């Protein structure tokens, strides 16, 4: 037996497999269940969007008291956090999250491009 802990398994390669695993992990560790837990998971989006705003302000140096505190890489990372959080919230609402997003994206694309 080794004194070293075994490394964690690699994350799933597929986007939706990753969303499923993360959603399951959050479900298993959440302190609040039911409707309140669902609402809190959705509200997490507001927190993440705020972090995008903070990163943009920091990357552009718009706060004269703080100066430049973030990079555009930070902004990109925060935008990814928003996307992941939204996908997990959608998956929490429906097991058909992949189909719901695919159908919605098709409608938005048709509406936007006039197809």
Residue, then its C-alpha position, 0 to 999 in steps of 0.5 A: x500500500x502506498x502513502x500517496x493518495x491515488x489521483x482523482x479520475x480524469x474529468x469527462x471529455x464530453x461537455x454534457x458528461x461533465x455537467x452531469x458529473x458536476x451536477x451529481x457532485x453538487x447534489x450530493x454536497x448541497x446543504x439545502x434541498x428542494x425548491x430552495x436549493x433549486x432557487x439558490x443554484x439558479x441564483x448562483x448565476x448572478x454571483x458569477x455574472x458579478x464576477x465577470x463585471x468585476x474582472x472587466x472593471x479590473x482588466x480595464x482599470x476602471x476603479x482608480x483606487x484599485x487600478x488594473x487588478x485583472x487580465x482578459x484571461x480572468x474575464x474569459x475564465x469568469x465567462x466560462x464559469x457563467x456558462x458552466x453555472x448556467x448549464x448546471x442550473x439548466x440540468x438541475x431543472x430538467x434531465x433533458x438539458x442537452x435537448x432543451x439547449x440544442x432546440x433553444x439555440x436552433x430557435x435563436x439562430x433561426x430568429x437571429x439569422x432569418x433562416 
